[in-house]
């Protein structure tokens, strides 16, 4: 089945064939991969369940579905979760931490991503807190090319993820139109910068040459008196108990069995009386949904499930963004169709 046939079939099954032609055109830019089709299928099923009329599916949403599937799903990166972060993303969550847990404490930011922008934000917002960013994929090397595009690598020098300086449709296409070739170019650039760096005991951690930069063990560039990082997966993490564990935009990649195991690991990492805050947060707590738990007498219990109001009348796609069938929080925050005149009255 071609992508075009799949989109037309989805339109018939989920929207009674009533999607607008511009929305269909943009959806047809979906990459020809099974994970991309499953991603759109799950979204369509949620929209149908919510009673979303076809006319509310905008061309912008169609373009976003195709773009996300083309650039950010694990299928683009050999099954790896892309380490994407956005500055300012968890500002409201930092405020929530201060409200519930005060001016001092210890926070573990699980799956902090790289560059660890949200973890850095937290260290600034919670200056008297000890902030620890944790991620299994913290890179060994970090390179910017002469165009400002960046790439992160493992200790073998293998390119794990790369991104354009300004992520537009055209700039992504320039890198991912032939992703294998782009990866080899970034790996060759790393090898050249490492040769220039040398391998002596006094070799610098940062190298600049011909408009390109290399950082070795790059998380050290971001550390501060109240901020440090640990490269570890969740199961193997050994550290002192925390007052707050935060984990956003990670569990959605995994099935329910993993999620249940993860809750056990989160509980192990918390002090008694500590908070777990986990879920999804796209930007500035818009298109967000998350659950807050408290550990009491050794048991982790949910305090509240919260979601941003744009989940109810979404204009983006994160409300429909699921990577596993039956994602619980997507159903809890299920959108409802609100007629346009009611929105105007509000």
PANU-739158 format. One record per residue (C-alpha): x, y, z. Coordinates in steps of 0.05 Angstrom, whole numbers. Layout:
residues N
PT        X        Y        Z
PT        X        Y        Z
...
***
This chain:
residues 346
PT        X        Y        Z
PT        0        0        0
PT       28       67      -20
PT       28      126       28
PT      -25      161      -14
PT      -70       99      -12
PT      -60       93       63
PT      -79      166       75
PT     -141      160       30
PT     -162       96       68
PT     -151      130      135
PT     -193      188      112
PT     -251      141       95
PT     -246      100      159
PT     -235      155      210
PT     -266      217      177
PT     -319      190      130
PT     -278      214       71
PT     -287      287       90
PT     -216      311      103
PT     -200      374       63
PT     -156      365        1
PT      -99      410       30
PT      -97      368       93
PT      -94      304       52
PT      -39      333        9
PT        4      348       70
PT       -9      280      101
PT       15      247       37
PT       86      273       54
PT       87      220      109
PT      149      176      102
PT      137      106       75
PT      152       69      140
PT      108       24      182
PT      121       62      246
PT       99      127      212
PT       34       96      189
PT       21       67      258
PT       34      136      288
PT      -19      168      244
PT      -67      110      252
PT      -66      117      328
PT      -78      192      322
PT     -136      181      274
PT     -167      130      322
PT     -163      181      379
PT     -194      235      336
PT     -251      189      317
PT     -262      169      389
PT     -265      242      409
PT     -316      258      355
PT     -270      307      320
PT     -303      330      255
PT     -261      327      192
PT     -265      402      181
PT     -226      413      246
PT     -166      375      218
PT     -124      431      190
PT      -70      430      135
PT      -22      454      189
PT      -37      391      230
PT      -27      348      168
PT       41      380      156
PT       60      370      229
PT       43      296      229
PT       85      286      166
PT      142      327      195
PT      144      293      263
PT      141      224      229
PT      197      245      182
PT      245      273      233
PT      230      253      305
PT      202      183      311
PT      251      129      334
PT      244       97      266
PT      284      155      237
PT      342      139      284
PT      351       64      284
PT      299       55      339
PT      334      104      386
PT      295      157      423
PT      318      225      396
PT      348      267      453
PT      308      330      438
PT      299      386      488
PT      272      457      485
PT      292      515      528
PT      235      540      572
PT      195      476      563
PT      186      460      637
PT      182      529      667
PT      114      515      697
PT      137      448      723
PT      195      482      759
PT      143      528      792
PT      103      466      812
PT      165      435      844
PT      177      498      885
PT      104      502      906
PT      100      430      930
PT      172      419      955
PT      199      487      976
PT      262      525      962
PT      313      470      975
PT      318      398      955
PT      346      348      906
PT      316      337      837
PT      331      280      788
PT      314      297      716
PT      308      228      683
PT      317      225      608
PT      342      297      607
PT      363      295      534
PT      419      333      501
PT      434      390      498
PT      403      388      568
PT      367      454      562
PT      308      440      609
PT      355      414      663
PT      396      477      657
PT      332      517      663
PT      315      481      728
PT      383      495      758
PT      371      569      746
PT      299      569      771
PT      315      526      832
PT      381      556      852
PT      384      524      921
PT      366      456      895
PT      415      401      875
PT      397      384      803
PT      420      319      771
PT      406      305      697
PT      405      231      679
PT      404      201      609
PT      431      136      580
PT      447      172      515
PT      489      230      540
PT      540      236      483
PT      614      225      484
PT      624      277      429
PT      585      338      405
PT      601      371      338
PT      575      432      302
PT      591      436      227
PT      607      500      189
PT      532      511      177
PT      514      506      251
PT      482      438      245
PT      498      393      303
PT      511      319      315
PT      520      277      377
PT      560      213      379
PT      574      152      423
PT      643      133      448
PT      656       95      383
PT      645      158      342
PT      579      133      313
PT      530      189      297
PT      469      180      341
PT      427      241      324
PT      436      304      282
PT      394      366      273
PT      396      429      230
PT      413      497      260
PT      344      522      243
PT      296      463      238
PT      253      479      177
PT      223      431      127
PT      278      446       77
PT      336      443      126
PT      311      376      154
PT      304      350       83
PT      376      371       68
PT      400      327      125
PT      350      270      124
PT      338      264       49
PT      398      218       51
PT      406      205      126
PT      459      152      116
PT      503      200       76
PT      493      255      128
PT      513      208      184
PT      577      188      147
PT      594      261      134
PT      586      278      208
PT      628      217      227
PT      683      238      179
PT      681      309      208
PT      688      281      279
PT      747      238      258
PT      781      299      227
PT      770      342      290
PT      795      285      335
PT      859      280      294
PT      869      355      302
PT      856      349      377
PT      907      294      387
PT      904      240      439
PT      955      261      490
PT      940      268      564
PT      936      344      555
PT      891      342      494
PT      838      397      499
PT      765      380      511
PT      743      433      460
PT      769      443      389
PT      752      495      336
PT      774      491      264
PT      748      521      199
PT      681      540      228
PT      670      473      261
PT      672      457      335
PT      683      394      376
PT      667      383      450
PT      690      320      485
PT      648      296      544
PT      603      356      528
PT      558      353      589
PT      616      380      629
PT      607      445      591
PT      539      454      624
PT      555      433      696
PT      549      484      752
PT      554      484      828
PT      482      459      833
PT      480      420      768
PT      513      355      746
PT      498      297      699
PT      500      221      701
PT      502      176      640
PT      459      117      661
PT      396       80      643
PT      339       80      693
PT      348        8      716
PT      422       16      732
PT      419       85      763
PT      451       88      832
PT      448      154      868
PT      424      183      934
PT      349      191      943
PT      315      253      913
PT      259      298      937
PT      232      302      866
PT      240      257      806
PT      219      288      740
PT      211      247      676
PT      179      279      615
PT      172      258      543
PT      204      190      555
PT      153      138      579
PT      109      151      518
PT      160      112      477
PT      148       48      517
PT       94       -2      530
PT       54      -10      594
PT       98      -66      621
PT      159      -21      618
PT      120       37      648
PT      101       -5      708
PT      173      -26      719
PT      194       47      711
PT      147       68      767
PT      182       19      812
PT      250       48      795
PT      224      119      806
PT      198       99      875
PT      266       69      892
PT      300      135      874
PT      253      178      917
PT      257      196      990
PT      195      180     1030
PT      148      239     1021
PT      181      256      954
PT      145      272      888
PT      146      240      820
PT      123      284      762
PT      119      248      695
PT       84      254      629
PT       88      297      566
PT      103      371      559
PT      115      400      490
PT      131      473      505
PT      118      519      564
PT       68      467      590
PT       24      476      529
PT        1      411      497
PT       19      379      563
PT       -8      321      604
PT       24      292      666
PT       13      256      732
PT       40      276      800
PT       54      220      850
PT       76      222      923
PT      115      168      958
PT       85      154     1027
PT      108       97     1072
PT      146       66     1015
PT       87       67      967
PT       79      111      905
PT        8      138      898
PT      -21      186      847
PT      -40      256      872
PT      -68      286      808
PT      -72      280      733
PT      -65      348      699
PT      -69      371      627
PT      -67      437      589
PT     -133      463      563
PT     -109      458      491
PT     -118      383      497
PT     -193      396      494
PT     -193      437      430
PT     -125      423      399
PT      -95      463      343
PT      -29      424      343
PT      -17      349      344
PT       14      333      411
PT      -54      318      440
PT      -58      260      391
PT       16      241      398
PT       22      169      421
PT       77      118      407
PT       44       57      438
PT      -27       31      431
PT      -72       45      490
PT      -30      102      519
PT      -68      115      584
PT      -58      190      592
PT      -80      203      520
PT     -147      172      536
PT     -152      208      603
PT     -142      275      569
PT     -187      256      510
PT     -205      317      470
PT     -277      337      460
PT     -308      374      402
PT     -330      444      423
PT     -371      481      370
PT     -337      544      344
PT     -392      590      372
PT     -379      563      442
PT     -305      576      436
PT     -320      647      415
PT     -367      657      474
PT     -312      634      522
***
